[in-house]
Amino acid sequence: MKTTPIISVKDLVAKYGDKTILDGISVDILPNEVTVILGGSGCGKTTLLKNILRLYEPFSGEVKFWDQDILGLDEEEFGKILKQVGMLFQNGALLNSVSIYENVSIPLEQHTKLTRDIIDRIIRVKLNLVNLSHATYLLPSELSGGMKKRAALARALALDPKILFCDEPSAGLDPLTSADLDNLLLSLKQQLNMTIVIVTHELASIHRIADKIIFLDAGKMLFFGSLDEAKKAGIPQIDTFFEVGKF
């Protein structure tokens, strides 16, 4: 029985002015998998992520979430889709002037009508999920790099998203902290039954977490499939990416 994609992208074209950044991307992302978008610098990885989320409006093409074309939705309708989506930004994007508790509370206060008592319970559950119960009332400046990423992850999980997007989650982390974050993401995927889409260039992370990879080169998708299939595909750009990354 064929699995229905949770996200379906068809013939997506993205442009900045007259410059084409993504050219005819078509891919189906399946539920409960980790899909990693990779490729060299400037290949369009983050642009693809932002076009899928309509942070940038695609020039043409189709993007569907749960078989619903999101490019034709108005803001209110699209907002309902976004409530089922979490986003972990590259730098965490925490508000530095307020506590971790207050950072995690933001989506709950903005997008729900829950009582303060229930919000308080949810925040504590989410911080416990990412092993940050001890940091509830600390400021971001009082946290290590890995703890900041986990705090931002708790905020991304606040509304119980079915899909989690991550933009370079391991950026700036040492190898051990990066491995811990990868293992946490895999654990949360299982616990929360999530689909995860990640942009990264970290080879160790790719090997740890990827169910499928999307390999971009100069705005084109050269490959979509498993990591093992990619390594056996005989595509020079992919071979070079993995060989150079070893050193």
Secondary structure, 3 states (H helix, E strand, C coil): CCCCCCEEEEEEEEEECCEEEEEEEEEEECCCCEEEEECCCCCCHHHHHHHHCCCCCCCEEEEEECCEEHHHCCHHHHHHHHCCEEEECCCCCCCCCCCHHHHHHHHHHHHCCCCHHHHHHHHHHHHHHCCCHHHCCCCHHHCCHHHHHHHHHHHHCCCCCCEEEEECCCCCCCHHHHHHHHHHHHHHHHHHCCEEEEECCCHHHHHHHCCEEEEEECCEEEEEECHHHHHHCCCHHHHHHHHHCCC
